[in-house]
Every structure is written in structure tokens, then in C-alpha cells.
Amino acid sequence: MKKTVLISLLFAALTLSACGSKAVDQAALDAASQTATVIQEFPETPAPAAAPALQDGERFESVILLEGMEETVRYEHAVNESLGFEIDYEYESLQRQSGAESERFISLWDSAEQPENYLELRRDALDAEQAAAAINEALSETYKTGMEAFSLERAGSCIRIVAHEEKGGGVMAPQLQEVFVIPAREGCLVATSHCSIEAAEGFGRRFGYMLQTLSLAAN
């Protein structure tokens, strides 16, 4: 991309040279050189960070930032081979609930049958764009939604859907949702954080940190 832009600029300068004076020629070349220098300063888009080589159930400590304060958290590494992902979760505040179709990480203070605060991951046979459109349409029945391109540290590019306000806007919903639709082999992986409005700065933030540890299986 950089080479293409530079070549186009130099071509424009040479075209001006053929039609005008040497002064115009030199000015155009100088402008092309300066612009090309600026372009060179833009960094390349980084590739997703590689996940650490951890075994399922392996535990370790990390540090996160909550309300401006550092907090040491204890993570457990979770590997789900059937759904094709790995993620780290706070085992002191979340319980892992594995199923054939999905995996959940539920607050220890919630009912496992009807939780309010949990992160759920599942596979969808649709591609990411189709799945995101369908999810957004369903959420739009009760929420004012927003959809945007997003990037996760280890899982890479995805589509993020935010559902925080009630339909019509202006009022926060009692239950907040954020959905991350991640392209994967044979469809996509859908990660949805659910939390009560009271827990947005607690579990909501913690789920956000967890999702930055999410990685997809290579094969």
C-alpha cells in the first residue's frame, strides 16, 4: 500500500513537470517526498497476539484495572476443543458450565439455572456478517443497539454489538448485553456478555478483560 501511494505521488509530480516549469516540477517532487515520508510513519496493523501455551485447568495470576485501581486476579485457563477456543476466567468469582452447544462462565452469586451475570460462548454456522445481522435484528426488538468493527487482542477482528439502552433510547436497560461475533472456520464464534446494570462496572469490565484472552483453535 505504501509503495502504491508513493508511486502515484511521483507519477503526479512527473506529469506536472511535463506540462510546466522546472519550479513546478521541483515543488511537486518535494511535496511527493514529504507526503511519502509522513505515510512511512504510520504503523503496520499488528497481527493478533499469540495465546500462551497453557493447559486446560492451569491457573495463574494477572493484574487488571477496575475503577482506576489495579487488582490482582486469579485466572484458570479453559480449553473447549469442540467449540474451538481457549479463554482465561476468574475462578474465584465465576463457575464454568460446559455444554454440548455452548460454554458459560457464571457468577458464583447467581443461580446457575437463571443467571444475571455471565459470559456465554457458542458456535454459529452462519458467517460473521450474517450472524451479526441476525443477532442485531433480534436484540433490536427490545434494545437500542449499536454495531461496529472491533478487534480482540488474541482473536483478532470481529463485529461488536452493544445493547445497553432500552428500545426508543434514553433509558438504560436493567440487563446489558455485548456481543462479539468472531469469524472462524465453518461459521463464527459468538461471545455474549450478560450483566445487570448494577454489575456493569464489575462483571461487565471483568468479562471485557476475559475476552481479550480469547483465542481460536488453529485447526
PyMOL commands that set and color helices and strands:
alter all, ss='L'
color gray80, all
select helices_A, chain A and resi 2-19+22-40+128-139+197-211
alter helices_A, ss='H'
color red, helices_A
select strands_A, chain A and resi 59-66+69-80+85-90+94-98+102-107+118-124+143-152+156-166+172-184+187-196+215-216
alter strands_A, ss='S'
color yellow, strands_A
deselect
rebuild
show_as cartoon
